[in-house]
């Protein structure tokens, strides 16, 4: 699942990922603009205490 603020960059990213062989890519069309404006939206702030995956 890819997203950005309104969906434009997410769409371009999804296209690139598909060309690179990732076939299960989905775009959250309304992206952050829709989700972040919901009054009950769960938003994590600060540093993530999890571990970063090794690339």
C-alpha positions as CSV (number, residue, x, y, z in Angstrom):
1,X,0.0,0.0,0.0
2,X,1.5,3.3,-1.0
3,X,0.2,6.8,-0.2
4,X,1.2,10.4,-0.2
5,X,-0.7,13.6,0.5
6,X,-3.3,13.5,-2.3
7,X,-2.4,10.4,-4.3
8,X,-0.3,11.8,-7.3
9,X,3.1,10.7,-6.1
10,X,1.6,7.4,-4.7
11,X,0.3,6.6,-8.2
12,X,3.7,7.2,-9.8
13,X,5.4,5.1,-7.1
14,X,2.9,2.3,-7.6
15,X,3.6,2.3,-11.3
16,X,7.4,2.2,-10.7
17,X,7.0,-0.7,-8.3
18,X,4.9,-2.6,-10.8
19,X,7.6,-2.1,-13.4
20,X,10.1,-3.4,-10.9
21,X,8.1,-6.6,-10.5
22,X,6.0,-5.9,-7.4
23,X,2.5,-7.0,-8.5
24,X,0.5,-6.6,-5.4
25,X,0.9,-2.9,-5.1
26,X,-2.2,-0.8,-4.2
27,X,-2.7,2.9,-3.9
28,X,-4.7,4.5,-1.2
29,X,-6.4,6.9,-3.7
30,X,-7.5,9.7,-1.2
31,X,-4.2,9.3,0.7
32,X,-3.3,11.4,3.7
33,X,-5.6,14.2,2.7
34,X,-8.7,12.0,3.4
35,X,-7.4,9.9,6.3
36,X,-5.6,12.7,8.2
37,X,-8.7,14.9,8.1
38,X,-10.9,12.4,9.9
39,X,-11.5,13.6,13.5
40,X,-11.0,10.1,14.8
41,X,-7.9,9.2,12.7
42,X,-5.2,7.3,14.5
43,X,-1.9,9.0,13.9
44,X,1.5,7.9,15.3
45,X,3.9,10.7,16.2
46,X,7.5,10.6,17.4
47,X,10.1,7.9,16.9
48,X,9.0,4.3,16.2
49,X,10.4,2.0,18.9
50,X,10.5,-0.9,16.5
51,X,13.5,-2.1,14.6
52,X,14.3,-1.1,11.1
53,X,14.3,-3.9,8.5
54,X,17.7,-4.6,6.9
55,X,17.8,-3.7,3.3
